[in-house]
Amino acid sequence: MPRTATGITGIAARAAATPPGQAALASVTLARLRLAIRRGDAVGGAIETARRARFLADRGENAHAHRLLRRAHGILSGRRAAAVVAVEDAILAMNTGTRTATGAIPPHALTDLLAQADAAWADGRDAAAEELLDMAMRMMFHPSLHFAAVTSALTADPAVFLAPLRASSLWAAATAPLASRRHGPARKEGPERVLFIALKNWNFVSGIVEDYRADARCEVRTLDLLGMPATPTRRRLLHARLRLARGADPVGAGLLTGEFDEAATALAWADTIFVEWGNAAAVWASLVAPVLAPRARLLIRVHSYEASTVMPQLVNWAAVDQLVTVAPAIREILRASLHLPDALKVVTIPNRAQLQRFALPKEPSAARTLALVGWAALVKDPAWALETLDLLRRNDPAWHLLLIGPGFPSHLSAEERIYADAVTARLAALGDAVTITGRTEVVPQYLRRAGVIISASRREGTHEGFIEGVASGALPVCRNWPDVARWGGPAALFPADWVVDTPQEAAARILALADDADYRRRQQEHILRTNDWSHVRAHYDALFLGGDAAR
């Protein structure tokens, strides 16, 4: 089946902004599905139907998209191709929150879909195979399965979660190790040439870039893949992975635009390539570096969020020299969910954090003030902090909560909106017992008001706002982040006595230690000693200039 709508279907698609156009699109799509079945290509017809449903959903016509998919499912009843529209309908249900993540996925649909993807790949029908595998990836790594109120399906049990993919021959082709790196003799003259690569988000690495740009031992360049003619995306990278599996080169696979590509020039220049985030940038670099920078060392840094996305699965880890993680729990999740080469060095190093600027004198009101930094998200779970506040106020109504940062964004999933509305109502009921700063550039000044710093999150890599609060001299109270607790959680990152499991334990810790200035000072000294850039810098020197960076 064609990958894009043409002819009558194309006309109907363009008219789908109106009810008559939507009806025409549905009629023509279902007619083409019946024709495909008669021609023996039910899978191709189902794929085209799924595309048309996505077209409607992308324009906000979710009800029409659901109706089209269910009518198609009725036509395909009894055929394995029905799995295609069933999976697309499940994705739409998760997108709209009309069904829970666990209830949206039909039994056997994923395995049936992957079986058809494997058959298409074996028959040389690569476009269909790619479409089906992308559909499986969109379902399995849907955000509602990993970043909602329930524990991530991947972090709960990586082996069980990934089993359907790992049984697929097409998935094996899409994730197979490619040519290993062939390091020649290192370039000996001049400073170390360090190329930093990211895709749009430089938040946690921009300071590192500037520090090493000012270091005479290094020459630094940056490459933002957002400026490439074809910005890497999940679908483009999957296409490239499958083209490479068929023997294409990086240009033929669509990873580069030609011999004089700016990215190719930057890669060829580098001695060390440092990729920030385990996202599309990491996949892209792992596929092109072995060809264009065979002598360069490739380092990829993974934070928390990416570990439960599909991108680390698509990285060509055979091309990577070091995997850098920011927390022990993330390191262990990656080790459990990826087939990492034995030769790959895995190190854990804190983020760059200039913490001394937070060590300011406390205001008098800090004695009975809890603070939460960057609070307005389901994963940050401010409701947990509100429960702690309620318990403290039963003992002393002077306790106050300071929420540093903006409120909930306007664009939320259905599940996130329900949560945000519940938290907003609780905040309104608490009245003056809670202060919300809104967006601010002066977090160190606000933390002068905080005697206690809380991390209430369900999941974190490091929780920089919490670390900053400890550096300010506030009492650390860290929830045992439930999504990563089995992988070490915060107890593998901070002193064990900082970590509590319940609001009741949090309140008890606060009541016991909030007035112990000596204890707070010792915790402040600990975080400055372990996480301030003045100490962490040595680990990055080892990464870029040689030595042992492992902690």
Secondary structure, DSSP 8 states (H G I E B T S, - for coil): --SS--HHHHHHHHTTTSHHHHHHHHHHHHHHHHHHHHTT-HHHHHHHHHHHHHHHHHTT-HHHHHHHHHHHHHHTTTSTTHHHHHHHHHHHHHHHTSS-HHHHS-TTHHHHHHHHHHHHHHTT-HHHHHHHHHHHHHHHT-HHHHSSSS--HHHH-HHHHHHHHHT-HHHHHHH---S---------SSSEEEEEEESS--TTTHHHHHHHHT-TTEEEEEEEGGGSTT---HHHHHHHHHHHHTT--TTTTTS-SSTT-HHHHHHHH-SEEEEESSSHHHHHHHHHHHHH-TTSEEEEEE-SGGGGSSHHHHS-GGG-SEEEESSHHHHHHHHHHS---TT-EEEE-------GGG-----GGGGGEEEEES--SGGG-HHHHHHHHHHHHHH-TT-EEEEEB----S---HHHHHHHHHHHHHHHHHGGGEEE-BS-S-HHHHGGG-SEEEE--S--SS-HHHHHHHHTT-EEEEE--TTTGGGTGGGGTS-GGGEESSHHHHHHHHHHHTT-HHHHHHHHHHHHHHHSHHHHHHHHHHHHHSS----
